[in-house]
Amino acid sequence: SFFRSQMQRYVCFAFALRTLTRCATNKSGPSRTPEDELKQEFPALDLTKIEFKQRPYVGEEVETKRKRLRRFSFTRGTLEMDNLFGGFAFKYLSEMTSSQLDAYDALLRETDTDLHNWFVRGDPMPESIANNEMVPLIRQFISSGQLRDVRDEYLTAHG
């Protein structure tokens, strides 16, 4: 109703005004200027305590997992990884066994930066990743030049 919408607007305005008033006047001392805010020291952020990897999915059916992995292979976040893992998924995902899907899922939970460094730049991998059964297959896919053929095949199939 009209009264309710007017009351909601008033409450929102009052909340915003109160917030702005508190920001403009510092209760513990003199008012702060924007220049004072720029000079403020912030504590260092410890990124080693933050987990960037996705958590594993539990109790997922094989076909559901296959669809999810196909989607995440083509939408990694960087173009290089989209092309690499999307092409790999287009070529091999339908033939993978359940254990291979689990291993591939573990790889896709890594960050794009790490995957790029390991597979494209050739940086050393942690032992847990190097022992993954999909790593040799992905490396063979990269070194054999299949990516170009798969790209052309994908473009032909999906226009």
C-alpha positions as CSV (number, residue, x, y, z in Angstrom):
1,S,0.0,0.0,0.0
2,F,1.0,3.7,-0.3
3,F,1.5,4.1,3.4
4,R,3.8,1.1,3.7
5,S,6.0,2.2,0.7
6,Q,6.3,5.7,2.2
7,M,7.3,4.2,5.6
8,Q,9.9,1.9,4.0
9,R,11.4,4.9,2.2
10,Y,11.5,6.9,5.4
11,V,13.2,4.0,7.3
12,C,15.8,3.6,4.5
13,F,16.4,7.3,4.4
14,A,16.8,7.5,8.2
15,F,19.2,4.6,8.3
16,A,21.3,6.1,5.5
17,L,21.3,9.5,7.2
18,R,22.3,8.0,10.6
19,T,25.2,6.0,8.9
20,L,26.4,9.1,7.0
21,T,26.3,11.2,10.2
22,R,28.3,8.6,12.1
23,C,30.9,8.5,9.3
24,A,31.1,12.3,9.1
25,T,31.6,12.8,12.9
26,N,34.0,10.7,14.8
27,K,32.7,10.3,18.3
28,S,36.1,9.7,19.8
29,G,37.8,12.9,18.6
30,P,37.7,15.7,16.0
31,S,36.1,15.1,12.6
32,R,38.2,13.3,10.1
33,T,38.9,14.5,6.6
34,P,39.2,12.4,3.5
35,E,43.0,13.0,3.5
36,D,43.1,11.5,7.1
37,E,41.3,8.4,5.7
38,L,44.0,8.0,3.0
39,K,46.8,8.1,5.6
40,Q,45.2,5.4,7.7
41,E,47.3,2.3,8.2
42,F,45.8,-1.1,7.6
43,P,47.1,-4.3,9.0
44,A,48.8,-6.7,6.5
45,L,46.5,-9.4,5.1
46,D,47.9,-12.9,5.6
47,L,46.9,-14.7,2.4
48,T,48.5,-17.9,3.5
49,K,45.5,-18.6,5.8
50,I,42.9,-18.2,3.0
51,E,41.9,-21.3,1.0
52,F,41.2,-20.5,-2.7
53,K,40.4,-24.0,-3.8
54,Q,36.9,-25.3,-4.3
55,R,35.7,-27.9,-2.0
56,P,35.0,-31.4,-3.4
57,Y,31.4,-32.4,-4.2
58,V,30.2,-35.4,-2.3
59,G,27.6,-38.1,-3.4
60,E,27.4,-36.9,-7.0
61,E,26.2,-39.2,-9.8
62,V,28.6,-39.9,-12.6
63,E,26.7,-38.1,-15.4
64,T,26.1,-35.1,-13.1
65,K,29.8,-34.9,-12.4
66,R,30.6,-35.2,-16.1
67,K,28.3,-32.3,-16.9
68,R,29.7,-30.2,-14.1
69,L,33.3,-30.9,-15.1
70,R,32.5,-30.1,-18.7
71,R,31.1,-26.7,-17.6
72,F,34.0,-25.9,-15.3
73,S,36.5,-27.0,-18.0
74,F,35.1,-24.4,-20.4
75,T,34.7,-21.6,-17.9
76,R,37.9,-21.6,-15.9
77,G,38.3,-17.8,-15.8
78,T,41.3,-17.3,-18.0
79,L,41.2,-17.8,-21.8
80,E,44.3,-20.0,-21.8
81,M,42.9,-22.4,-19.2
82,D,39.4,-22.3,-20.9
83,N,41.0,-23.4,-24.1
84,L,43.3,-26.0,-22.6
85,F,40.9,-27.7,-20.3
86,G,37.8,-27.1,-22.4
87,G,39.5,-28.8,-25.4
88,F,40.7,-31.6,-23.2
89,A,37.2,-32.1,-21.8
90,F,35.7,-32.0,-25.3
91,K,38.1,-34.7,-26.4
92,Y,38.3,-37.1,-23.3
93,L,35.5,-36.4,-20.8
94,S,32.9,-38.7,-22.3
95,E,35.4,-41.6,-22.2
96,M,36.7,-41.1,-18.6
97,T,36.1,-43.7,-15.9
98,S,34.7,-42.8,-12.5
99,S,38.2,-42.7,-10.9
100,Q,39.5,-40.6,-13.8
101,L,36.6,-38.2,-13.3
102,D,37.6,-37.9,-9.6
103,A,41.2,-37.2,-10.5
104,Y,40.2,-34.6,-13.1
105,D,37.9,-33.0,-10.6
106,A,40.8,-32.7,-8.2
107,L,42.8,-30.9,-10.8
108,L,40.0,-28.5,-11.7
109,R,39.7,-27.5,-8.1
110,E,43.2,-25.9,-8.3
111,T,43.6,-22.3,-9.2
112,D,44.1,-21.1,-12.8
113,T,47.4,-19.6,-11.8
114,D,48.7,-22.8,-10.4
115,L,47.4,-24.8,-13.4
116,H,49.0,-22.4,-15.9
117,N,52.3,-22.5,-14.1
118,W,52.4,-26.3,-13.9
119,F,51.1,-27.1,-17.4
120,V,52.1,-24.2,-19.6
121,R,55.2,-22.8,-17.9
122,G,56.4,-26.2,-16.7
123,D,56.9,-25.2,-13.1
124,P,57.4,-28.1,-10.7
125,M,54.1,-29.6,-9.3
126,P,53.5,-30.6,-5.7
127,E,53.7,-34.3,-5.3
128,S,49.9,-34.6,-4.7
129,I,49.3,-33.1,-8.1
130,A,52.2,-34.9,-9.9
131,N,50.8,-38.2,-8.8
132,N,47.3,-37.4,-10.2
133,E,46.5,-40.0,-13.0
134,M,45.2,-37.3,-15.4
135,V,48.5,-35.2,-15.4
136,P,50.3,-37.4,-18.0
137,L,47.2,-37.5,-20.2
138,I,46.9,-33.7,-20.1
139,R,50.6,-33.2,-20.8
140,Q,50.4,-35.6,-23.7
141,F,47.3,-33.7,-25.0
142,I,49.3,-30.4,-24.8
143,S,52.5,-31.7,-26.4
144,S,50.9,-33.6,-29.2
145,G,49.2,-30.5,-30.7
146,Q,45.8,-32.0,-30.4
147,L,44.4,-28.8,-29.1
148,R,44.2,-27.2,-32.5
149,D,42.4,-30.2,-34.0
150,V,40.0,-30.3,-31.1
151,R,39.3,-26.6,-31.4
152,D,38.5,-27.0,-35.1
153,E,36.3,-30.0,-34.3
154,Y,34.5,-28.2,-31.5
155,L,33.9,-25.1,-33.7
156,T,32.5,-27.4,-36.5
157,A,30.2,-29.2,-34.0
158,H,29.0,-26.0,-32.2
159,G,29.2,-23.4,-34.9
